Amino acid sequence: MLELNTSVDEAKAGEGDQGLLDSRTRTTTASVGQRKYGWASRLRSYLVFDPLIWAYTVVLGLISVPSSWFGDRERILHSFARLWTKCIMATIASPVKVTGLDKIDTSKTYVYAATHASALDIPVLFANLPFQFRIVFKKELLSYPLIGGYLKRSGQVCINQQTPTRSIADIRSAVKSLKAGMPLVIFPEGGRTPDGEIKPFQPGAFYLAIKAQVDIVPIALVGTYELLPMNTYHIKSRPLEMRVGEPISTAGYGPREMEQLSARVKKAMEELYYS
């Protein structure tokens, strides 16, 4: 386990590193492997991909409700979510290459911190992380038909970003579930990036990990921005990658050291994402 001094020194060193992460020299995902997607791609997305995704959402969403009345509700709903996401990923013809899972012990409890560039990031995670977990989501998602209902019934963690004090009960529940062994997935940027670049992390993004004293695993989802950026329904089929990094210890960190921990995790995520 790393001591606080070591962790802080590494974070400060990372902030001064002008190599891979220098904005003048690093290569963004948007400038790599660019392809042209014409009218045929648009028609395929609008007439095939999008209607099928909505069909999966409606059908599986409706079936999941009565199914969850019998047995372990969260486990059953997670199974439906995984089936839903696997159907989506198979439909959009975008194979995912997963690397780095061998770096972690999936029997342990972690907070997984993932980059967030697309509405399809959650399907990628559900389809490729081989264990049950909860996600932290914004209150706005509760207004989405079926999806909002699923998030509430399945025990996911809702955070009101405008008024965090209203989320105290959910935060306490999340900390309790982490200590009980339920992994958690968070998007520390707080929302989707509009340009494919990793954005500054939200204050308090790693509060739950510090309170529960569990390690943080950085995850870079590469290619999802090009697959489906914001403000469009045009899904551009392409290979994707899910890169899993080494666990980062929270030992020795408290709320006052949140910024140092955040900088350390951000540096690790950037190294995975831009490599």
GUGU-241840 format. One record per residue: residue number from 1; x, y, z of N, C-alpha, C in turn; residue in one letter. Coordinates in steps of 0.001 Angstrom, whole numbers, always signed. Layout:
% GUGU-241840
ATOM    nr       nc1       nc2       nc3      cac1      cac2      cac3       cc1       cc2       cc3   rest
ATOM   NUM         X         Y         Z         X         Y         Z         X         Y         Z      A
...
//
This chain:
% GUGU-241840
ATOM    nr       nc1       nc2       nc3      cac1      cac2      cac3       cc1       cc2       cc3   rest
ATOM     1      +858     -1187        +0        +0        +0        +0      +898     +1242        +0      M
ATOM     2      +548     +2237      -790     +1363     +3427      -900     +1037     +4410      +209      L
ATOM     3     +2051     +5043      +732     +1837     +6069     +1743     +1423     +7368     +1058      E
ATOM     4      +829     +8271     +1831      +297     +9510     +1280     +1385    +10341      +636      L
ATOM     5     +2571    +10444     +1268     +3629    +11279      +720     +4038    +10809      -664      N
ATOM     6     +4175     +9494      -810     +4544     +8942     -2111     +3484     +9258     -3141      T
ATOM     7     +2195     +9095     -2755     +1102     +9338     -3685     +1081    +10783     -4142      S
ATOM     8     +1287    +11724     -3188     +1241    +13138     -3527     +2403    +13512     -4422      V
ATOM     9     +3611    +12976     -4109     +4775    +13271     -4941     +4572    +12805     -6361      D
ATOM    10     +3997    +11603     -6531     +3759    +11074     -7878     +2755    +11932     -8619      E
ATOM    11     +1736    +12389     -7902      +725    +13225     -8553     +1343    +14520     -9030      A
ATOM    12     +2203    +15146     -8183     +2830    +16393     -8589     +3772    +16184     -9760      K
ATOM    13     +4494    +15056     -9743     +5383    +14767    -10861     +4591    +14609    -12134      A
ATOM    14     +3406    +13954    -12022     +2575    +13767    -13210     +2091    +15069    -13781      G
ATOM    15     +1824    +16058    -12892     +1315    +17343    -13355     +2375    +18086    -14153      E
ATOM    16     +3658    +17810    -13862     +4715    +18515    -14573     +5214    +17785    -15792      G
ATOM    17     +4708    +16615    -16047     +5170    +15821    -17182     +4643    +16418    -18477      D
ATOM    18     +5583    +16840    -19343     +5183    +17465    -20607     +5392    +16531    -21784      Q
ATOM    19     +5566    +15232    -21525     +5818    +14272    -22602     +4564    +13891    -23341      G
ATOM    20     +4077    +12690    -22989     +2911    +12122    -23684     +1685    +13009    -23597      L
ATOM    21     +1515    +13698    -22457      +275    +14414    -22223      +332    +15881    -22628      L
ATOM    22     +1456    +16358    -23191     +1555    +17742    -23636      +562    +17995    -24755      D
ATOM    23      -242    +19037    -24590     -1300    +19303    -25567      -760    +19637    -26935      S
ATOM    24      +526    +20036    -27011     +1091    +20392    -28307     +1538    +19177    -29085      R
ATOM    25     +1806    +18073    -28395     +2393    +16932    -29080     +1532    +15689    -29060      T
ATOM    26      +599    +15586    -28110      -156    +14350    -28018     -1140    +14229    -29175      R
ATOM    27     -1433    +13009    -29559     -2351    +12749    -30660     -3708    +12404    -30098      T
ATOM    28     -4729    +13122    -30512     -6063    +12844    -30007     -6673    +11668    -30742      T
ATOM    29     -7645    +11042    -30087     -8312     +9917    -30732     -9064    +10353    -31964      T
ATOM    30     -9506    +11605    -32007    -10281    +12080    -33146     -9442    +12221    -34402      A
ATOM    31     -8102    +12287    -34245     -7244    +12474    -35406     -6590    +11186    -35863      S
ATOM    32     -6948    +10065    -35229     -6347     +8782    -35570     -7356     +7899    -36292      V
ATOM    33     -6936     +7307    -37373     -7778     +6329    -38053     -9087     +6904    -38544      G
ATOM    34     -9078     +8159    -39023    -10307     +8769    -39488    -10821     +8053    -40732      Q
ATOM    35    -12136     +7904    -40800    -12785     +7288    -41950    -13922     +8178    -42398      R
ATOM    36    -14293     +8039    -43641    -15437     +8785    -44144    -16687     +7913    -44052      K
ATOM    37    -17750     +8494    -43532    -19024     +7794    -43385    -20073     +8576    -44175      Y
ATOM    38    -20485     +8011    -45304    -21406     +8704    -46185    -22862     +8372    -45947      G
ATOM    39    -23665     +8559    -46997    -25113     +8388    -46866    -25497     +6951    -46548      W
ATOM    40    -24720     +5973    -47063    -25042     +4566    -46786    -24918     +4273    -45286      A
ATOM    41    -23872     +4840    -44661    -23691     +4662    -43216    -24830     +5317    -42440      S
ATOM    42    -25245     +6500    -42869    -26347     +7185    -42205    -27654     +6398    -42307      R
ATOM    43    -27941     +5906    -43501    -29169     +5135    -43690    -29153     +3872    -42834      L
ATOM    44    -27999     +3201    -42792    -27889     +1982    -41974    -28140     +2301    -40502      R
ATOM    45    -27608     +3437    -40047    -27797     +3813    -38653    -29238     +4204    -38365      S
ATOM    46    -29812     +5085    -39201    -31149     +5597    -38947    -32251     +4559    -39171      Y
ATOM    47    -32026     +3653    -40127    -33083     +2699    -40485    -32905     +1319    -39855      L
ATOM    48    -31692     +1010    -39394    -31439      -326    -38833    -30962      -240    -37376      V
ATOM    49    -29808      +388    -37160    -29208      +390    -35830    -30122     +1045    -34791      F
ATOM    50    -30534     +2284    -35056    -31310     +3038    -34070    -32654     +2368    -33744      D
ATOM    51    -33431     +1937    -34753    -34698     +1262    -34426    -34497       -26    -33624      P
ATOM    52    -33447      -790    -33952    -33200     -2024    -33215    -32816     -1739    -31763      L
ATOM    53    -32018      -709    -31546    -31626      -357    -30176    -32857       +30    -29355      I
ATOM    54    -33752      +819    -29955    -34982     +1177    -29254    -35859       -44    -28999      W
ATOM    55    -35874      -977    -29960    -36661     -2205    -29783    -36109     -3038    -28633      A
ATOM    56    -34771     -3195    -28580    -34165     -3924    -27462    -34516     -3254    -26135      Y
ATOM    57    -34454     -1928    -26116    -34704     -1181    -24885    -36132     -1387    -24396      T
ATOM    58    -37074     -1290    -25309    -38486     -1422    -24937    -38814     -2853    -24515      V
ATOM    59    -38457     -3817    -25349    -38812     -5217    -25087    -38147     -5726    -23806      V
ATOM    60    -36832     -5580    -23704    -36129     -6087    -22523    -36486     -5275    -21276      L
ATOM    61    -36723     -3966    -21465    -37120     -3141    -20328    -38445     -3599    -19744      G
ATOM    62    -39408     -3916    -20616    -40723     -4360    -20141    -40649     -5755    -19524      L
ATOM    63    -39877     -6643    -20114    -39758     -7995    -19576    -39038     -7997    -18229      I
ATOM    64    -38059     -7094    -18085    -37247     -7095    -16863    -38053     -6740    -15616      S
ATOM    65    -39117     -5942    -15787    -39885     -5495    -14617    -40526     -6667    -13878      V
ATOM    66    -41373     -7486    -14537    -41963     -8614    -13789    -40928     -9669    -13410      P
ATOM    67    -39885     -9817    -14242    -38855    -10813    -13926    -38142    -10488    -12627      S
ATOM    68    -37974     -9182    -12348    -37231     -8784    -11157    -38024     -8976     -9870      S
ATOM    69    -39302     -9368     -9996    -40109     -9611     -8802    -39781    -10953     -8150      W
ATOM    70    -39066    -11787     -8858    -38786    -13140     -8367    -37278    -13324     -8208      F
ATOM    71    -36800    -13402     -6984    -35384    -13636     -6749    -34630    -12345     -6446      G
ATOM    72    -33324    -12395     -6660    -32430    -11265     -6389    -32648    -10197     -7450      D
ATOM    73    -33350     -9120     -7092    -33742     -8109     -8075    -32541     -7476     -8774      R
ATOM    74    -31527     -7069     -8010    -30381     -6398     -8622    -29625     -7337     -9562      E
ATOM    75    -29446     -8589     -9153    -28728     -9546    -10004    -29503     -9798    -11291      R
ATOM    76    -30818     -9956    -11182    -31642    -10216    -12363    -31612     -9027    -13320      I
ATOM    77    -31752     -7822    -12780    -31746     -6636    -13631    -30377     -6407    -14264      L
ATOM    78    -29313     -6744    -13544    -27976     -6636    -14138    -27835     -7611    -15310      H
ATOM    79    -28406     -8807    -15164    -28357     -9781    -16267    -29105     -9260    -17488      S
ATOM    80    -30247     -8615    -17266    -30981     -8020    -18390    -30183     -6888    -19028      F
ATOM    81    -29520     -6080    -18198    -28705     -4990    -18734    -27560     -5532    -19574      A
ATOM    82    -26961     -6620    -19123    -25864     -7204    -19898    -26373     -7771    -21217      R
ATOM    83    -27533     -8433    -21195    -28121     -8948    -22424    -28451     -7801    -23379      L
ATOM    84    -29027     -6730    -22837    -29372     -5540    -23635    -28136     -4962    -24312      W
ATOM    85    -27054     -4806    -23551    -25848     -4203    -24108    -25150     -5133    -25107      T
ATOM    86    -25184     -6428    -24843    -24572     -7355    -25800    -25338     -7347    -27121      K
ATOM    87    -26664     -7230    -27063    -27459     -7118    -28294    -27089     -5855    -29059      C
ATOM    88    -26919     -4757    -28328    -26549     -3492    -28965    -25176     -3603    -29627      I
ATOM    89    -24210     -4131    -28902    -22849     -4199    -29444    -22766     -5134    -30639      M
ATOM    90    -23536     -6216    -30634    -23551     -7118    -31787    -24212     -6448    -32988      A
ATOM    91    -25240     -5643    -32729    -25973     -4989    -33810    -25141     -3921    -34511      T
ATOM    92    -24414     -3110    -33761    -23715     -1969    -34357    -22369     -2345    -34973      I
ATOM    93    -22031     -3628    -34969    -20835     -4122    -35670    -19581     -3345    -35275      A
ATOM    94    -19373     -3217    -33966    -18204     -2503    -33450    -17509     -3377    -32407      S
ATOM    95    -16635     -4280    -32841    -15974     -5198    -31900    -15116     -4439    -30896      P
ATOM    96    -15097     -4946    -29670    -14349     -4304    -28590    -13148     -5172    -28206      V
ATOM    97    -11976     -4575    -28278    -10758     -5243    -27819    -10507     -4836    -26376      K
ATOM    98    -10486     -5804    -25469    -10295     -5526    -24045     -8869     -5878    -23646      V
ATOM    99     -8164     -4930    -23050     -6800     -5182    -22574     -6676     -4725    -21122      T
ATOM   100     -5861     -5429    -20355     -5553     -5010    -18997     -6368     -5654    -17892      G
ATOM   101     -7367     -6472    -18245     -8146     -7111    -17181     -7283     -8013    -16302      L
ATOM   102     -6177     -8489    -16853     -5277     -9341    -16081     -4540     -8557    -14989      D
ATOM   103     -4629     -7219    -15031     -3956     -6393    -14020     -4737     -6322    -12710      K
ATOM   104     -5989     -6748    -12744     -6833     -6611    -11553     -7331     -7969    -11084      I
ATOM   105     -7657     -8024     -9812     -8280     -9202     -9217     -9780     -8939     -9170      D
ATOM   106    -10521     -9540    -10096    -11950     -9234    -10214    -12763     -9723     -9019      T
ATOM   107    -12139    -10476     -8122    -12847    -10886     -6910    -12807     -9787     -5848      S
ATOM   108    -11969     -8765     -6055    -11872     -7651     -5120    -12824     -6533     -5524      K
ATOM   109    -13076     -5654     -4579    -13977     -4525     -4819    -13164     -3292     -5193      T
ATOM   110    -13529     -2680     -6318    -12856     -1464     -6773    -13901      -413     -7145      Y
ATOM   111    -13429      +824     -7244    -14165     +1864     -7945    -13516     +1979     -9317      V
ATOM   112    -14296     +1758    -10358    -13794     +1839    -11731    -14107     +3228    -12285      Y
ATOM   113    -13061     +3964    -12661    -13217     +5317    -13195    -12997     +5269    -14699      A
ATOM   114    -14042     +5572    -15465    -13988     +5431    -16921    -14112     +6777    -17626      A
ATOM   115    -13462     +6877    -18785    -13654     +8045    -19635    -15077     +8033    -20173      T
ATOM   116    -15573     +9218    -20542    -16970     +9312    -20973    -17079    +10225    -22196      H
ATOM   117    -17200     +9618    -23377    -17258    +10392    -24616    -18490    +10094    -25452      A
ATOM   118    -19299     +9111    -25032    -20396     +8677    -25885    -21532     +8083    -25056      S
ATOM   119    -22746     +8141    -25618    -23892     +7497    -24974    -23744     +5983    -24970      A
ATOM   120    -22836     +5450    -25774    -22631     +4005    -25845    -21517     +3522    -24919      L
ATOM   121    -20975     +4413    -24091    -19947     +3977    -23136    -20500     +2968    -22137      D
ATOM   122    -21719     +3210    -21644    -22313     +2296    -20668    -22547      +909    -21274      I
ATOM   123    -23096      +799    -22498    -23196      -532    -23103    -21851     -1235    -23251      P
ATOM   124    -20805      -492    -23588    -19475     -1107    -23712    -19035     -1684    -22372      V
ATOM   125    -19243      -931    -21287    -18840     -1399    -19964    -19658     -2602    -19515      L
ATOM   126    -20992     -2524    -19647    -21850     -3637    -19227    -21532     -4911    -20009      F
ATOM   127    -21230     -4770    -21286    -21003     -5943    -22128    -19636     -6576    -21895      A
ATOM   128    -18682     -5828    -21299    -17311     -6332    -21257    -16698     -6447    -19860      N
ATOM   129    -17327     -5868    -18840    -16839     -6105    -17480    -17513     -7372    -16959      L
ATOM   130    -16742     -8412    -16640    -17320     -9736    -16350    -17799     -9930    -14917      P
ATOM   131    -18459     -8930    -14354    -18953     -9064    -12977    -20067     -8041    -12771      F
ATOM   132    -20823     -8222    -11716    -21903     -7294    -11397    -21323     -6035    -10749      Q
ATOM   133    -21899     -4890    -11070    -21453     -3629    -10495    -22614     -2635    -10500      F
ATOM   134    -22403     -1525     -9820    -23347      -419     -9860    -22673      +762    -10557      R
ATOM   135    -23474     +1662    -11120    -22923     +2858    -11729    -23452     +4096    -11011      I
ATOM   136    -22639     +5141    -11019    -23079     +6441    -10525    -23589     +7228    -11725      V
ATOM   137    -24816     +7724    -11651    -25391     +8423    -12800    -25995     +9754    -12377      F
ATOM   138    -26180    +10632    -13360    -26758    +11951    -13102    -28274    +11868    -12969      K
ATOM   139    -28830    +12753    -12187    -30263    +12770    -11944    -31061    +12900    -13235      K
ATOM   140    -30478    +13594    -14238    -31192    +13833    -15496    -31607    +12545    -16194      E
ATOM   141    -30865    +11467    -15984    -31179    +10198    -16659    -32487     +9581    -16171      L
ATOM   142    -32951    +10009    -14995    -34204     +9464    -14478    -35397     +9838    -15346      L
ATOM   143    -35243    +10873    -16156    -36355    +11317    -17008    -36462    +10508    -18297      S
ATOM   144    -35483     +9637    -18582    -35507     +8828    -19795    -36494     +7672    -19612      Y
ATOM   145    -37411     +7471    -20562    -38366     +6356    -20454    -37656     +5010    -20337      P
ATOM   146    -38147     +4149    -19476    -37627     +2797    -19242    -36237     +2814    -18605      L
ATOM   147    -35313     +3588    -19168    -33951     +3615    -18633    -33954     +4174    -17215      I
ATOM   148    -34695     +5274    -17006    -34779     +5850    -15667    -35367     +4884    -14668      G
ATOM   149    -36405     +4166    -15085    -37012     +3176    -14205    -36066     +2050    -13871      G
ATOM   150    -35295     +1597    -14882    -34311      +538    -14630    -33269     +1005    -13612      Y
ATOM   151    -32763     +2226    -13790    -31721     +2729    -12903    -32207     +2775    -11452      L
ATOM   152    -33456     +3170    -11240    -34003     +3238     -9887    -34198     +1853     -9291      K
ATOM   153    -34778      +924    -10082    -35089      -410     -9555    -33852     -1246     -9296      R
ATOM   154    -32787     -1009    -10068    -31623     -1893     -9986    -30586     -1447     -8970      S
ATOM   155    -30876      -375     -8231    -29977       +32     -7153    -28783      +854     -7573      G
ATOM   156    -28819     +1437     -8789    -27727     +2298     -9205    -27725     +3565     -8348      Q
ATOM   157    -26645     +4318     -8377    -26453     +5444     -7470    -26694     +6762     -8197      V
ATOM   158    -27733     +7485     -7790    -28094     +8770     -8409    -27456     +9910     -7620      C
ATOM   159    -26707    +10761     -8339    -26077    +11921     -7718    -26653    +13185     -8344      I
ATOM   160    -27170    +14065     -7501    -27662    +15363     -7960    -26475    +16317     -7979      N
ATOM   161    -25936    +16582     -9192    -24723    +17386     -9292    -24956    +18851     -8931      Q
ATOM   162    -26184    +19343     -9136    -26481    +20727     -8797    -26612    +20917     -7283      Q
ATOM   163    -27194    +19921     -6616    -27369    +19992     -5164    -26926    +18669     -4539      T
ATOM   164    -25599    +18474     -4369    -25099    +17196     -3850    -25644    +16824     -2484      P
ATOM   165    -26018    +17827     -1668    -26514    +17509      -331    -27795    +16691      -379      T
ATOM   166    -28529    +16773     -1493    -29750    +15992     -1631    -29458    +14528     -1944      R
ATOM   167    -28185    +14214     -2181    -27810    +12847     -2537    -27131    +12119     -1391      S
ATOM   168    -27209    +12685      -179    -26494    +12100      +957    -26902    +10657     +1191      I
ATOM   169    -28198    +10363     +1113    -28662     +8990     +1351    -28083     +8041      +310      A
ATOM   170    -28053     +8468      -961    -27486     +7624     -2013    -25991     +7441     -1831      D
ATOM   171    -25312     +8498     -1406    -23869     +8404     -1179    -23568     +7425       -48      I
ATOM   172    -24335     +7521     +1026    -24138     +6583     +2142    -24412     +5154     +1705      R
ATOM   173    -25444     +4971      +888    -25766     +3634      +392    -24638     +3092      -481      S
ATOM   174    -24050     +3973     -1320    -22963     +3544     -2195    -21733     +3142     -1395      A
ATOM   175    -21414     +3929      -372    -20266     +3587      +477    -20503     +2257     +1179      V
ATOM   176    -21725     +2056     +1671    -22073      +806     +2353    -21950      -383     +1409      K
ATOM   177    -22421      -223      +153    -22352     -1328      -804    -20914     -1611     -1219      S
ATOM   178    -20081      -557     -1318    -18661      -773     -1616    -17998     -1592      -510      L
ATOM   179    -18269     -1226      +716    -17685     -1954     +1842    -18199     -3389     +1916      K
ATOM   180    -19413     -3601     +1373    -19988     -4948     +1363    -19514     -5774      +178      A
ATOM   181    -18753     -5147      -736    -18177     -5914     -1839    -18763     -5659     -3209      G
ATOM   182    -19607     -4625     -3368    -20203     -4331     -4673    -19367     -3280     -5403      M
ATOM   183    -18726     -3613     -6535    -17933     -2628     -7290    -18802     -1488     -7807      P
ATOM   184    -18158      -366     -8058    -18857      +828     -8508    -18144     +1391     -9734      L
ATOM   185    -18918     +1843    -10724    -18365     +2498    -11915    -18759     +3965    -11889      V
ATOM   186    -17781     +4845    -12054    -18050     +6277    -12088    -17445     +6893    -13347      I
ATOM   187    -17996     +8038    -13749    -17446     +8834    -14841    -16993    +10157    -14228      F
ATOM   188    -15725    +10263    -13841    -15274    +11428    -13066    -15371    +12760    -13799      P
ATOM   189    -15505    +12740    -15136    -15671    +13999    -15874    -17054    +14608    -15648      E
ATOM   190    -17992    +13805    -15168    -19318    +14314    -14853    -20287    +14315    -16009      G
ATOM   191    -19817    +14088    -17201    -20676    +14071    -18384    -19848    +13757    -19613      G
ATOM   192    -20513    +13644    -20743    -19811    +13308    -21979    -18953    +14472    -22478      R
ATOM   193    -17790    +14153    -23019    -16934    +15172    -23605    -17439    +15524    -25011      T
ATOM   194    -17491    +16802    -25375    -18011    +17184    -26690    -17000    +17063    -27821      P
ATOM   195    -15731    +16795    -27496    -14711    +16773    -28549    -13782    +15558    -28490      D
ATOM   196    -14073    +14600    -27622    -13242    +13402    -27551    -12046    +13523    -26629      G
ATOM   197    -11808    +14697    -26053    -10698    +14894    -25128    -11166    +14665    -23686      E
ATOM   198    -10261    +14186    -22841    -10594    +14013    -21428    -10697    +15383    -20767      I
ATOM   199    -11799    +15618    -20095    -12069    +16906    -19472    -11714    +16873    -17978      K
ATOM   200    -11650    +18058    -17332    -11365    +18092    -15884    -12377    +17263    -15103      P
ATOM   201    -11902    +16672    -14021    -12759    +15839    -13193    -13623    +16703    -12267      F
ATOM   202    -14796    +16168    -11936    -15697    +16838    -11014    -15104    +16820     -9599      Q
ATOM   203    -15297    +17908     -8865    -14843    +17896     -7459    -15541    +16769     -6693      P
ATOM   204    -14781    +16065     -5925    -15362    +14993     -5118    -15630    +13715     -5874      G
ATOM   205    -15044    +13591     -7100    -15314    +12397     -7910    -14918    +11113     -7191      A
ATOM   206    -13900    +11177     -6334    -13392     +9965     -5701    -13688     +9916     -4202      F
ATOM   207    -14670    +10704     -3793    -15061    +10708     -2385    -15490     +9323     -1928      Y
ATOM   208    -16267     +8623     -2763    -16763     +7301     -2388    -15611     +6316     -2192      L
ATOM   209    -14618     +6369     -3083    -13475     +5457     -2967    -12679     +5733     -1700      A
ATOM   210    -12517     +7019     -1362    -11774     +7387      -157    -12528     +6945     +1094      I
ATOM   211    -13844     +7193     +1120    -14633     +6813     +2287    -14624     +5305     +2513      K
ATOM   212    -14709     +4546     +1427    -14738     +3084     +1550    -13348     +2474     +1581      A
ATOM   213    -12310     +3305     +1320    -10917     +2847     +1272    -10752     +1655      +328      Q
ATOM   214    -11235     +1827      -919    -11029      +813     -1957    -10197     +1427     -3069      V
ATOM   215     -9457      +590     -3785     -8605     +1062     -4872     -9444     +1540     -6055      D
ATOM   216     -8839     +2407     -6862     -9488     +2942     -8063     -8814     +2351     -9295      I
ATOM   217     -9619     +1844    -10217     -9093     +1268    -11462     -9452     +2197    -12620      V
ATOM   218     -8455     +2796    -13287     -8753     +3656    -14431     -9090     +2833    -15667      P
ATOM   219    -10081     +3281    -16437    -10477     +2618    -17679    -10589     +3666    -18781      I
ATOM   220     -9947     +3397    -19903    -10047     +4268    -21077    -10871     +3560    -22146      A
ATOM   221    -11960     +4205    -22565    -12791     +3683    -23646    -12398     +4430    -24923      L
ATOM   222    -11716     +3741    -25802    -11122     +4378    -26981    -11967     +4091    -28220      V
ATOM   223    -12335     +5153    -28926    -13099     +5010    -30162    -14577     +5274    -30011      G
ATOM   224    -15065     +5390    -28773    -16503     +5579    -28595    -16956     +6976    -29009      T
ATOM   225    -16054     +7958    -28912    -16417     +9302    -29370    -16654     +9304    -30878      Y
ATOM   226    -15762     +8649    -31607    -15935     +8566    -33060    -17133     +7705    -33430      E
ATOM   227    -17446     +6734    -32584    -18592     +5859    -32822    -19906     +6626    -32743      L
ATOM   228    -20070     +7420    -31689    -21317     +8169    -31510    -21047     +9412    -30668      L
ATOM   229    -20638    +10529    -31293    -20442    +11768    -30538    -21769    +12360    -30105      P
ATOM   230    -21713    +13442    -29380    -22927    +14090    -28890    -23735    +14692    -30040      M
ATOM   231    -25041    +14819    -29787    -25957    +15525    -30698    -26119    +14860    -32060      N
ATOM   232    -26088    +13548    -32111    -26348    +12830    -33352    -26855    +11431    -33035      T
ATOM   233    -27584    +10848    -33977    -28009     +9457    -33880    -27291     +8608    -34926      Y
ATOM   234    -26281     +9180    -35570    -25538     +8471    -36608    -24436     +7645    -35957      H
ATOM   235    -24659     +6338    -35857    -23678     +5416    -35280    -22709     +4984    -36373      I
ATOM   236    -21431     +5283    -36176    -20399     +5010    -37175    -19600     +3779    -36747      K
ATOM   237    -19960     +2639    -37281    -19343     +1365    -36876    -17830     +1434    -37010      S
ATOM   238    -17141      +943    -35984    -15673      +967    -35967    -15184       +83    -34823      R
ATOM   239    -13946      -408    -34883    -13393     -1167    -33752    -13195      -257    -32551      P
ATOM   240    -13408      -814    -31359    -13257       -66    -30113    -12247      -768    -29211      L
ATOM   241    -11781       -33    -28217    -10897      -632    -27213    -11347      -236    -25820      E
ATOM   242    -11267     -1171    -24897    -11443      -891    -23479    -10132     -1235    -22797      M
ATOM   243     -9394      -206    -22367     -8078      -381    -21767     -8183      -211    -20255      R
ATOM   244     -7809     -1242    -19519     -7904     -1253    -18064     -6512     -1042    -17480      V
ATOM   245     -6400      -101    -16540     -5110      +216    -15945     -4873      -463    -14607      G
ATOM   246     -3711      -197    -14043     -3351      -739    -12736     -4186       -80    -11638      E
ATOM   247     -4590      -838    -10621     -5323      -238     -9494     -4488      +832     -8794      P
ATOM   248     -5150     +1898     -8384     -4500     +2998     -7679     -5021     +3014     -6247      I
ATOM   249     -4119     +2902     -5305     -4506     +2799     -3901     -5020     +4130     -3357      S
ATOM   250     -6022     +4053     -2483     -6523     +5244     -1780     -5999     +5286      -344      T
ATOM   251     -5120     +4354        +4     -4599     +4307     +1369     -3884     +5614     +1712      A
ATOM   252     -4220     +6179     +2847     -3580     +7409     +3288     -4247     +8671     +2799      G
ATOM   253     -5195     +8557     +1885     -5895     +9738     +1372     -7133    +10025     +2219      Y
ATOM   254     -7396    +11299     +2424     -8625    +11750     +3050     -9281    +12786     +2158      G
ATOM   255    -10421    +13326     +2557    -11106    +14326     +1738    -10222    +15515     +1371      P
ATOM   256     -9288    +15897     +2240     -8430    +17041     +1953     -7421    +16739      +838      R
ATOM   257     -7150    +15464      +605     -6194    +15090      -446     -6895    +14654     -1732      E
ATOM   258     -8181    +15013     -1865     -8964    +14592     -3020     -8337    +15058     -4332      M
ATOM   259     -7829    +16286     -4355     -7266    +16829     -5592     -6023    +16064     -6017      E
ATOM   260     -5181    +15686     -5054     -3976    +14923     -5400     -4333    +13559     -5966      Q
ATOM   261     -5312    +12909     -5340     -5752    +11607     -5842     -6376    +11754     -7228      L
ATOM   262     -7175    +12785     -7409     -7820    +13030     -8695     -6782    +13240     -9792      S
ATOM   263     -5725    +14014     -9494     -4672    +14261    -10483     -3950    +12973    -10851      A
ATOM   264     -3737    +12124     -9862     -3045    +10860    -10122     -3883     +9939    -11007      R
ATOM   265     -5178     +9852    -10723     -6052     +9005    -11534     -6197     +9570    -12947      V
ATOM   266     -6320    +10882    -13065     -6463    +11518    -14374     -5235    +11259    -15239      K
ATOM   267     -4053    +11359    -14646     -2820    +11087    -15386     -2807     +9653    -15905      K
ATOM   268     -3232     +8699    -15058     -3267     +7298    -15484     -4261     +7084    -16604      A
ATOM   269     -5433     +7742    -16524     -6433     +7606    -17569     -5953     +8219    -18888      M
ATOM   270     -5261     +9342    -18805     -4742     +9977    -20014     -3673     +9113    -20682      E
ATOM   271     -2834     +8487    -19886     -1795     +7621    -20454     -2427     +6444    -21183      E
ATOM   272     -3500     +5883    -20610     -4209     +4782    -21278     -4905     +5268    -22548      L
ATOM   273     -5556     +6415    -22463     -6395     +6906    -23545     -5609     +7377    -24758      Y
ATOM   274     -4483     +8089    -24497     -3740     +8683    -25597     -2574     +7825    -26092      Y
ATOM   275     -2328     +6685    -25452     -1191     +5868    -25852     -1425     +5247    -27209      S
//
